[in-house]
Amino acid sequence: MPTFSGPSSTFVSSQIDPNWNGVTGPMGHGSDPSTQSQHILRQASHSDLMQAGNGAYMQLFISKMQLETQLSAQITIVQQLQGIIQSIKDPKMMRRSSRRNSHTPNNSPMRRLRRDSSHSLQSMQLQIPPSPPALDQDDYPDAKFWTSQSWQDYGNKRNELGEKVAKLAFICDEYGDFVGAARIKSMTDTAKKLWADLHHHRLAPATWRLISKHADAYYSNNMRIAYPELQLCDENWKVKMFATIRFPDWSNGARATGKLTRTCHIDFFSLLMLTTVMVSLLRSFLGAMPSINISTGKRAHEYGKNSESSAKRRRPTSGKRARALSVLSLWHRDLSVLQL
C-alpha cells in the first residue's frame, strides 16, 4: 500500500525537535532514534495514522467498524422481533395496526419491517469498511486531475491535438505520474472480486448507474483503502469512474457465464413468518395449545368454550405425540429467548 508524503511528512516534521542532534533525543530520552519514533507514534491522532497509511492501525480500525456494524444490525433485528412477538401476544393491537395501514400498503409496518430486516441482513453479510478520511488537495500539490472537470478538459485538449488518451490515465500517484499497467490490473482484479461479492448477495446492478447506496459503499470503501491513489480527488469521482469503465466488462464476462454463485434470497422476516405459521399448525394438529390465525391474531373459539369437554374426550398421549410435544416446547422456548 503506497503512502503519501503530504500529511505524513507534515506530521513528522511537526513532532521532531529541530535542535535534536542525535545526542539528546526528544523529551530528553537519549539518542536512540527508535525513542523518537515511539514519541511520534504516541502523539499521533486518528487522522494522522490513517493518512500516513499505518497498516496495523487501519486494520484495527476497520475491524472495529465492522463489529459495530454487525452489533447495530443485530440490535435492530432484535427490536423488530420484539415488536412482532408483542403483536402476536396482543391480537387487538395487531388488528388495529392492520386496519390503520390497510390504505397505505407501501408504508405498512410489515413492509417496513421486511425492508429494514433485509437491509440489516445485508449489512451483516457484507461488512462495509469505514470510508477513508477525505484528503486535502493542498497537501498534494503535484497530484493531477483532482476534479472530474479537470480530467475532461485534459481529454478535450488532447483530442483537439489528435492524441488518444487512455481511459484510465486519470489514475495517478501523489506526484502526478500514471500508476502503470500492473497497478491498473491489480485494481481490476480487486474490483472484480468485490463485484462478485455483490453478485453473490444479489446486490450487483444490471448497470453501474443503478448501484444501491449500500453496494456502492462496499465497493468504494474497499477500493479506496486498498488503493490510496483513488483518494486523490474530489467527491470520490475516480473510484466511480473506474467502476463505470470496468464494470460492463465484468458484467458481460464473468457474470454472463452463469458460473458465479448466489445466495438463496430468503429474508429474515419471511423466515420468521414461516416459523410462526409452522408453530401454529403444529399446535393445532397436536391439540396441545389453541391455534392462532396469523392474519387476525384470533385464537380458535372452540378451545376457550369447550376446553373442559375437549379435555375429557382427549385420548392418552402416545410416545410419538409426547416426543413431538417435547420438540415443540423446546422450539417455543428458543423463540422466546429473542424477547430477552
C-alpha positions in Angstrom: 0.0 0.0 0.0 1.6 3.3 -1.1 1.9 6.0 1.5 1.5 9.7 0.9 4.2 12.1 1.7 1.9 15.1 2.2 0.1 14.6 5.6 2.6 12.1 7.0 5.7 14.2 6.4 4.0 17.3 7.7 3.1 15.4 10.9 6.5 14.0 11.4 8.3 17.3 10.9 6.0 19.0 13.4 6.9 16.4 16.1 10.7 16.4 15.7 12.7 18.8 17.8 14.8 20.9 15.3 17.6 21.2 17.9 17.9 17.4 18.2 21.4 16.4 17.1 21.4 12.7 17.8 22.8 13.2 21.4 19.7 14.5 23.2 16.5 12.8 21.9 13.1 14.3 22.1 11.5 14.6 25.5 15.1 14.0 26.9 15.1 10.3 26.4 18.6 9.7 25.0 20.0 9.4 21.5 18.2 6.2 20.2 16.2 7.1 17.1 13.7 4.5 18.0 12.8 6.5 21.0 12.0 9.5 18.8 9.8 7.3 16.6 7.9 6.0 19.6 7.3 9.5 20.8 5.9 10.4 17.4 3.6 7.4 17.3 2.4 8.1 20.9 1.3 11.6 19.9 -0.3 10.6 16.6 -4.0 11.2 16.2 -6.5 9.0 14.4 -6.4 11.2 11.2 -2.5 11.2 11.3 -2.3 7.4 11.4 -5.0 7.0 8.7 -3.5 9.5 6.3 0.0 8.1 6.9 -1.2 4.7 5.8 -0.4 2.9 9.0 -1.4 -0.7 8.1 -1.7 -2.1 11.6 -3.9 0.8 12.8 -6.0 0.8 9.7 -6.7 -2.9 10.1 -7.7 -2.5 13.7 -10.0 0.5 12.8 -11.7 -1.5 10.0 -12.3 -4.4 12.4 -13.8 -2.1 15.0 -16.2 -0.5 12.4 -17.2 -4.0 11.1 -18.0 -5.2 14.6 -20.0 -2.0 15.3 -21.9 -2.5 12.1 -22.8 -6.1 13.0 -23.8 -5.1 16.5 -26.1 -2.4 15.2 -27.7 -4.7 12.7 -28.3 -7.4 15.3 -29.8 -4.9 17.8 -32.2 -3.7 15.0 -33.4 -7.2 14.3 -33.9 -8.0 18.0 -36.0 -4.8 18.4 -38.1 -5.8 15.3 -38.6 -9.3 16.6 -39.7 -7.9 20.0 -42.4 -5.8 18.2 -43.6 -8.8 16.2 -43.8 -11.0 19.3 -45.7 -8.3 21.2 -48.2 -8.0 18.3 -48.7 -11.8 18.3 -49.3 -11.7 22.1 -51.8 -8.8 21.7 -54.2 -9.7 18.9 -56.2 -6.4 19.3 -53.0 -4.4 18.6 -52.3 -6.5 15.5 -55.9 -5.9 14.2 -55.7 -2.2 14.9 -52.4 -1.9 13.1 -53.7 -3.9 10.1 -56.8 -1.7 9.8 -54.8 1.5 10.2 -52.4 0.7 7.4 -54.8 -1.0 5.1 -54.9 2.0 2.8 -51.1 2.6 2.8 -49.7 -0.8 1.9 -46.4 0.6 0.7 -45.7 2.1 4.1 -47.2 -0.6 6.3 -45.3 -1.8 9.3 -44.8 -5.2 7.7 -43.4 -3.8 4.6 -41.1 -1.5 6.6 -40.0 -4.5 8.7 -39.3 -6.6 5.6 -37.3 -3.7 4.0 -35.4 -2.9 7.2 -34.6 -6.5 8.1 -33.4 -7.2 4.6 -31.1 -4.2 4.8 -29.9 -5.3 8.3 -29.0 -8.8 7.0 -27.1 -7.3 4.0 -25.1 -5.2 6.5 -24.1 -8.3 8.4 -23.3 -10.3 5.3 -21.3 -7.6 3.5 -19.1 -6.0 6.0 -18.5 -2.4 4.8 -15.2 -0.9 6.0 -15.2 2.7 7.1 -14.8 5.3 4.5 -11.2 6.7 4.4 -10.9 10.3 5.6 -11.1 12.9 2.8 -7.8 14.3 1.7 -6.9 18.0 1.3 -5.8 19.0 -2.2 -3.3 21.5 -0.6 -1.4 18.6 0.9 -0.8 17.1 -2.6 0.2 19.9 -4.9 1.6 17.6 -7.6 -1.5 15.3 -7.8 -3.3 15.5 -11.1 -7.0 15.6 -12.0 -8.4 16.4 -8.6 -11.7 17.2 -10.1 -13.6 15.3 -12.9 -13.8 18.6 -14.8 -10.0 18.9 -15.0 -9.8 15.4 -16.5 -12.5 16.2 -19.0 -10.6 19.4 -20.0 -7.4 17.5 -20.4 -9.0 14.9 -22.6 -10.7 17.5 -24.8 -7.4 19.3 -25.3 -5.6 16.1 -26.3 -8.3 15.1 -28.7 -8.0 18.5 -30.4 -4.4 17.8 -30.9 -5.2 14.4 -32.4 -3.8 12.4 -29.5 -5.6 9.4 -28.0 -6.0 9.4 -24.2 -6.2 6.1 -22.3 -9.5 5.7 -20.4 -7.8 5.2 -17.1 -5.0 7.7 -17.4 -6.6 9.8 -14.7 -5.3 7.4 -12.0 -2.0 8.9 -10.9 0.1 8.8 -7.8 0.8 11.7 -5.5 3.5 13.0 -7.8 1.2 13.2 -10.8 2.6 10.1 -12.6 0.4 7.4 -14.1 0.3 4.4 -11.8 1.1 1.9 -14.6 -0.5 -1.1 -16.2 0.5 -3.5 -13.4 -1.3 -1.3 -10.8 -4.3 -1.0 -13.0 -4.5 -4.8 -13.4 -4.3 -5.2 -9.7 -7.2 -2.7 -9.2 -9.2 -4.5 -11.8 -8.7 -7.9 -10.2 -9.7 -6.5 -6.8 -12.8 -4.8 -8.2 -13.9 -8.0 -9.9 -13.8 -9.8 -6.6 -15.8 -7.1 -4.9 -18.4 -7.2 -7.7 -18.6 -11.0 -7.4 -19.3 -10.5 -3.7 -22.2 -8.1 -4.6 -23.4 -10.6 -7.2 -23.3 -13.4 -4.6 -25.5 -11.4 -2.2 -27.8 -10.3 -5.1 -26.7 -6.7 -4.9 -24.9 -6.3 -8.2 -26.9 -4.0 -10.5 -27.6 -4.5 -14.2 -25.7 -1.3 -14.9 -23.4 0.6 -12.6 -25.7 3.7 -12.6 -28.3 1.6 -10.8 -26.0 0.7 -7.9 -27.5 0.9 -4.5 -26.0 3.1 -1.8 -25.2 0.1 0.3 -23.5 -1.8 -2.5 -21.6 1.3 -3.7 -20.2 1.9 -0.2 -18.9 -1.7 0.0 -17.1 -1.3 -3.4 -15.9 2.3 -3.0 -14.6 2.0 0.6 -12.7 -1.3 -0.1 -11.1 0.1 -3.3 -10.0 3.4 -1.8 -8.5 1.7 1.2 -6.6 -0.9 -0.9 -5.5 1.8 -3.5 -5.0 5.2 -1.9 -4.3 6.7 -5.4 -8.1 6.6 -5.8 -8.4 9.0 -2.8 -6.5 11.8 -4.6 -9.6 13.5 -6.0 -12.8 15.4 -5.1 -16.1 13.6 -4.3 -14.5 10.2 -5.0 -15.0 10.6 -8.7 -12.0 8.4 -9.6 -13.3 5.3 -8.0 -16.7 5.9 -9.5 -15.3 6.4 -13.0 -13.2 3.3 -12.6 -16.3 1.3 -12.0 -18.2 2.9 -14.8 -15.4 1.9 -17.2 -14.6 -1.6 -15.9 -17.9 -2.9 -14.6 -19.5 -3.6 -18.0 -16.6 -5.9 -19.0 -17.1 -7.9 -15.8 -20.9 -7.9 -16.2 -20.8 -9.1 -19.8 -18.0 -11.5 -19.0 -17.8 -13.4 -15.6 -21.4 -12.7 -14.6 -22.8 -13.7 -18.1 -21.2 -17.1 -17.9 -23.6 -18.1 -15.0 -20.8 -19.7 -13.1 -20.8 -17.3 -10.1 -22.7 -18.5 -7.0 -25.6 -16.6 -5.4 -27.3 -16.8 -2.1 -30.8 -18.0 -1.5 -33.0 -14.9 -1.3 -35.0 -15.5 1.9 -35.0 -12.5 4.2 -35.3 -12.8 8.0 -38.9 -11.5 8.0 -40.1 -14.3 5.7 -38.3 -16.9 7.8 -39.9 -15.6 11.0 -43.4 -15.7 9.5 -42.8 -19.2 8.1 -41.7 -20.3 11.6 -44.7 -18.7 13.2 -47.1 -20.5 10.8 -45.4 -23.8 11.4 -45.7 -23.4 15.2 -49.4 -22.5 14.9 -50.1 -25.6 12.6 -48.2 -27.9 15.0 -50.2 -26.6 18.0 -53.4 -27.1 16.1 -52.5 -30.6 15.0 -51.3 -31.8 18.3 -54.1 -30.2 20.2 -51.7 -29.1 23.0 -52.4 -25.4 22.6 -55.0 -23.2 20.8 -54.3 -22.5 17.2 -53.7 -18.9 16.2 -54.9 -17.3 13.0 -51.8 -15.4 11.7 -53.8 -12.8 9.7 -56.2 -11.8 12.5 -54.4 -13.0 15.7 -57.6 -14.7 16.9 -57.5 -17.9 18.9 -59.7 -20.8 17.9 -63.1 -20.2 19.6 -63.7 -23.8 20.2 -60.7 -24.1 22.6 -61.9 -21.5 25.0 -65.6 -22.6 25.0 -65.1 -26.3 25.1 -61.8 -26.8 26.8 -63.4 -28.9 29.6 -65.3 -31.2 27.2 -62.2 -31.4 24.9 -60.1 -32.5 27.9 -62.5 -35.3 28.7 -62.5 -36.6 25.2 -58.7 -36.3 24.7 -57.1 -39.7 24.5 -53.9 -40.5 26.5 -50.7 -39.1 24.9 -48.7 -41.7 22.9 -45.0 -41.9 22.8 -44.7 -40.2 19.4 -47.0 -37.4 20.5 -45.1 -36.9 23.7 -41.8 -36.5 21.7 -43.5 -34.1 19.3 -44.8 -32.0 22.2 -41.3 -32.0 23.7 -39.7 -30.8 20.5 -42.4 -28.1 20.1 -41.8 -27.0 23.7 -38.1 -26.6 23.1 -38.7 -24.8 19.8 -41.1 -22.4 21.5 -38.6 -21.8 24.3 -35.8 -21.0 21.8 -38.1 -18.4 20.1 -38.9 -16.9 23.4 -35.2 -16.2 24.1 -35.5 -13.5 21.4 -37.5 -11.4 23.9 -34.6 -11.0 26.2 
